[in-house]
Amino acid sequence: MRVAHTVEDVRVAEAALMETLPEGMLMQRAAAGLAVVCADYLKRVYGARVLLLVGTGDNGGDALYAGALLARRGAKVEAVLLGSHAHEAALATLRRAGGRVVAGPGEVDLAVDGIVGIGGRGGLRDAAAALVAGINAPVIAVDAPSGVDVDTGRVDGPHVTADVTVTFGTAKVGLFVEPAASAAGVVEVIDIGLGPHLGAPAIEVLQAADVRRLLPTPDPAAHKYTRGVLGVVAGSEQYTGAGVLVVSAAVATGLAGMVRYEGASADLIRAAHPEVVIGPGQVQAWVVGSGLGRGLASQVTSVLAERLPTVIDADGLRHLSAEAKAPRVLTPHAGELAELLDVPRGQVESEMLASARDAAQRWDSVVLLKGNRSVIAAPDGRTRVNPTGVPWLATAGAGDVLSGVIGSLLAAGVESFDAASLGAWLHGAAASVASRGGPIAASAVVAALPMTIRDTLAGRSP
């Protein structure tokens, strides 16, 4: 599992570690790791042209020391100094290694962003923004792309968009949370010895091995009822396809032993899935809301009155009580969550982490805020960010599929926070399998689910 910490966590850990190390050793460790990543990215260091964008903080020092290491291997390293001063010892080391200071960038093979440290707030200043805008080369960011808020994922103004971010000791929260995550590119964590001094992470990011460990699999003595029955109330005369997609996704996962359906899509579902039971009966979990429209509040109320684990999507979100009588997973997109919180949609999109956490506490539920990097927040403060998916997944019906996957996990007995996290991971991974770089429809994601689950359980990349 990948984890991320706050700036304060990192500073406390660094202070504790530095008490045990010679002065400057922590920066040397960071610079050495940064230089290795730069060299790997360049493939051939000798003769490569490297530009360092150097601010006044420690990130600028990391960049200068790493530049000196690259210069000793034959790279042509130049530095543009931003601010009133640079790290003196690091700058002297760069010059001794053959690097030089220049007024502005020329043609380069790689730029290293050491402008602003992890404590920076707000966008880049005008001079730095103009410099960054003029660079036409891959960028490796030191610790975090300059101009983003690494504790919240906010982006306020001009910022660096990196191809790779090399971060030290642990990932920082904003490297995984949108919109800053899109500016971070590939995140590489360099071990500099902070581990024993770090507390609990602020967020978690599931990896395939975590999914494999958490996914339920049938016991040899299992039967369809012991594996769980999912009830689905979704779809209406206007949106019959929503009911079909929720049910199809639940059936495709194979994670629950049976699916029951109630709603306007019954004839379509009976034709497509003869194994689905149509009509009321005992269930272990529910999915409600997808495609219901605004006029079917009684169905939502009836489901919630049963006090069973429930996925609540779309129009079902309009009929929530503040207190959850049973585990609930809410699956809003930014617009729906903005309505729930009574804030502008733009605020939710710029503050996804805070918005999901706020909603989780306010509604006493697990909240899965859908997006490019969906955020999953629990009322007790646990938070995960989903790493899987492709932009093509932003398509009609994709949310219905997600609800069906999560519902099947709840019916199989998976705890709600894990069910939401696993559901988002599988949904995104299946979209990647279906897409292969091209457009997809929601039904294609459904079709890819069995293969995705099979390969994940077998330890193969989906």
N, C-alpha and C positions, 0 to 999 in steps of 0.2 A: 504494500500500500504506500502510495506517495502521500506525504504530509506537507503542510505549510504552516509557518508561524508568523506572528506579528513582529513588527519592528522592535517593540519593547522586549519581547521574548528573546530576540536575537541579541539585542544590546546587553541584556542581563547575562546571557550565556557567554558573550564575548568578554565581558568584564571578568567573569569568573575564570575563563580560560587564560586570559592574559596574565593573571596573577601567577600562573605556573610556567610561563614561557619567557624566553629572552625578549627584550624590547624589539619590536619590528618583525618578529617571527610570524605572527598571524598574517600580516600583509604579504610576507614572502610566500607563505603557503597559498594564499589566494592568487597571487600573481603567477605562481608556477602552474596552478591548475588552469588559469585563464590562458596562459601561453600554450599549453597542451591542446586545448580546444581550438584555439586559433590555428595552430599548426595542422591539426587534423582537418579543419575546414579548408585550409589553403591547399592541402595535399603536397605541394612543393613550396617549402619556405624560402630556399635560396633564390634570390632575385625578386621575390614577391614584394609588392608595394603596399605598405600598411600605414594607415593614417590613424593616429590617436586623437580623440576629442577629449581634452583634459580639463576637468573642472577643479575647484579648489579643495574638494573633500578627499576622503580616503579612496573613493572609487577612481579618482584621477591618479592617485598614487599606485593603485593596483594596475591601471592601464599602462603607466610609465614603466613600472618594473617588468610587466609582461612584454612590453615593447622592447626593452633592453634584451630580454632572453631571445626574442625573435631576431633582433639585430645581430646578436652573436652567432646566429645560425645562417646569416647571410641575407636577411630581409632588409629592404630599404624602408626604414621606419621614420616617419615624420610625425610631429605633434603640433596641434593647434591648441594654444593655451587660452582658456576662457576664465574670466574672473581676475581678481587682483593678484593672485599668487598661485603657485602650484606646489606640490609636495617636493621640497628642496632636495632631499636625499634621493628620491626616485628620479627626479629630473637630471640630477648629476650622473646617476647610474646610466640613464638612457644615453646621455651625451658621450660618456666614456665608451659605450658599446657601439658608437657610430651613428646614433640617431640624432636628429636635429629638429629644432623648432622652426615652424613656418607660419606665415601669416594666414594662409588659407589653403584649402584642399586643391590638389591637382588630380590627375588620373590615378586611381588606386585600385588594388585588388580586394582590399578588405578595410573596413572602418571599425574602430573599437570605440564604443560609446562609454566614456567615463566622465560625463558632464555633471550629473547630479547623483547624489547618493540615495540610499533607501529612505532617508528621512525627508526628502524633498516633497514639497506640496505645490500644486498648481502646475500650469503648463510652462514650457520653456520661455525664457526671456527672448526678446526680439533678435538679438545678435546670435544666440545659440540656435534659435529656430531657423534663421536664414542660412546659417552654416549647414545645418542638418538637411535642409531642403535642397541644397546644392550638391549633395553627395549622391553619386550614381554607382553604388557598389554595395555588396552585402554588408550587413552591420551585425556585429556581435556586441551585445550590451553587457556591461559590468554590473552584476547583481540585480539590476532592473532597468528597463528602458527609461531613460531620462524623460521626465515630464508626466509620468503616471503616478498615481497614489497606490503604493504597494500594500497598504493596509486595507483598502476598500475596493480596489479595482476601478476607481473613478478615473476618468480622463478629462481634465479641464484645460483645454487649450492645446497648443502645438506640443508634440512629443516625438520621441524616437520610435520608429517601427523597426524592430530587430528581426533578423532571421534566426538568431540564436541568442538566448540570454544565459549567461554563465553566472550562477548565484552560489553563494558560499555558506556552507554549514547546514542549511536547510532552505527549501523554497520559501518564498514570501507569498502571503495570501493573494495579492493582486496578480501574481503571475498565472494563476489558475482561474481568476474571476473576470468575467467580461465587464466593461469593454477593454480593460487593460490586458487581459490574456491574449487578445488578438495582436497586441503590440509586442508581446514577448517572444513570439515564435516558438522554437523548440527550447525547452528549459533543461539545462544541464546543471546538476547540483554537484559542487566540489566539496568533498569532505575535508574540513580544516580542523576537525576535532571538537566541534561544538556539541555533538550528540549527548554526552553524559550531563551536560549543563542545561539542556533544553527541557522545558516542561511539556505539558500536553499540547498537541497541535491545535491550531485554530480551525483548520479544515483538513479533510481527508479526500483523497482521490483514489477510487478503487482501480485496481489493475486486474488483469485476467486471472491471476492466481487467487485473488480475493474473491472474485466472482465464483470461481470453481469451488472454493471452500464453503461459500455461503449458499450455493444453489441446492435446493432439496432434490434428492433422488429417491425413487421408490425402494422401500424395504422389500425383500423377497416375499414376505408374508402380506404385503399390502393388497388392498382391493380398492375399488373406485371410491368408496365412501371414506375409508381411512385416509386417502390421499387428498380429500377435500373437495367440496362442491362449491362452485362459484355461481352466484346469481347475478344476472345482468338485466338492468332496466335502462334501456337506451334506445334511441331512435324514435321517430314520430312519423306521421303521414308526410310531412315535408322533408324530413331527413332520415329516410329509411336506411340509407347507406351507413350511417353512424352505428346503428345497432349491429349490422352485418360485420363491420370492421372490428368492433369490440369483441364480439363473439369469435370471429375468425382468429383474432390474435390469441385469445385465451385457449382456443382449441389447438392452435399451432404450437404453443409452448409445450403442451403435454404435461405441464407442471401440476395441474389439478386433475382429479379423477373424473370430474363431470362438470358440465356447464348447463345451467338452467337459464332460460330466457323468458322475459315478459315484456311485451311491447308491440309496436306497430310493424316491426320487421319480421314477424313470426313466419309468414309464408316464404319469404326470401331465405331465412335462416334454415327452415325445414328442408328446403330444396338444396341448399348448399352444404348443410351439415346435418345429416340424419342422426348423428350421434348426440346432438344437443336435445335436451328435454325442454319442451315448450310448456310453460305454465308454472304456477307456484309450487313450492315445495321447500323442504329443509335445505339450507345452505350454510356454509361456514364463513362466507365473505360476499360482499356486493361490489358491483360497479354501477354507479348511477349518474345520470346527467347528460351523457354524450348524445347530442342530437335531439334532446327532448323538446327544445323550444321553451318559450317563456310561460306557456299556459298549463304546464303539467306539474305544478308545485306539489300536488297531493301525492304523486308517486315518489318524489324525493322525500317528503315528510314520512311516508309510510316505511320506506327503506330505513331511514335513520332511526325510526322508532324501534327497530329490531335490535339495535345496539350491538351490531356485529362489525368487525373490521370492514371498512368501506372506502373505496376510491370514489371521490366526488369530482366530476369534471364539468366543464362548460356551464350550461344553464343550471346545473345542480348547485353551483357555487352561490347562486342567488338566495338560497334557502337554508343557510347555515345558522346553527345556534352557536353562541359564543362558547359554551361549554360542551366539550365532546363527551358523549356518554359511552363511547367505545373508540378504539383506534381508528383514525381517519387519515387518509392521504388526499390532500387537495392538489390538483394539477392545473393551476392557472397559467396562461401566458401573461405577458406584461400588461396587456390591456385589461384583462380580467382581474389581475391582482391590484392594479391601480384603482379599479372600481371598488374592490373589497376594502382597500386602505383609504379610499377617498383622497387620492393624490394624483397628480398628473402622470400620464404614462411615461413621459420622459424621465421623471424622477425614478421610477422603477427600473427603467432600462439603464440608467447611469449608476444606480445603487442597488444592483441585484442582490448582493449579499445581505445588506442591511434590510432590504425590503422583504426578502424571504424569511429572515429571522424575526422581523417584526410581526409578519403574518402568522408564523408558527406559534408565537407566544399569544397573540391576540385571539386566535381561533383554536388554541389548544390542540393543534394537529400537526402532523408532518406536512410540510409544504414543498412541493416540487415546482419551482418556478422555471417554466420551459424557456429554452433559448439555445443559442449556439453552445454555451457551456451551462447546462441546466444546473441550478443550485437546489440542493435538497437540505432543508432545515427542519430540525425537530424542536418541540417546545422546550426541551431541557438544554438547548444550546448546541447540541451536536450538529455539525454541518459538513456536507460533502459537496463536491463539484463533479459533475459527470464529464469524463474526457472523450467519450465516443460520439460518433455521428458525423454527418457531412452536411454542407449547406443545402444540398438538394432535399434534405429531410423537411425543409420548410414548405410543406405541401399539404393540401386539403386531406383530412382524414388521418394524418400522422398522429395527432393527439388521441384519437379514438383507439388506435393500435396500442399506443403506450398505456392507456387505461386498462385495456384487456390484459396486457402482460403483467402489470402490477397487481391487478385483481387476481390473476391465477396464482401469483406468489403469496398473496394474503390467504387465499383459500387453502394453500398447501401448508400454512402455518408459519410463514416467515413473518417476523416482527416488522411493523410498519415502516420504520426508518430504513431497514435493510431491504424491504420489498420495493420501496420507492427507488433506492439507489441501484439495486440489481435491475429493476425494470428499465430505468433510464439507460443503464450500461448495455443491456441486451438489445434494447430498441435501437440505440445508436450503432451498435456493432452490426446488427442485421441490416441497417440502412447502408452501411459501408459495403457489406457483402453484395447487396442488391444493386448498389450504384456503380461500383467499379469505375468511379470518376464521371459518370454520366447521370442524367435525370432519372428519377424514380417516382413511382406512385405508391400510395400507402399500401395497396394490395401486394406490391412487390416486396415491401418490408415484411408483411405477414408471411409470404412464401419463403423468405430467407430465415425466419426464426428457427425452425427445426435444425437446419444446418449449423446455424450460429451456436445454438445451445450444445449440439453434439460436439462440435469442434472445441468449444470452450471447456467442456467437461473432459475431453480427451487431451487437453493441454496443447492443442494446436491453435494457431492464430486464425480467428474467423475470417 
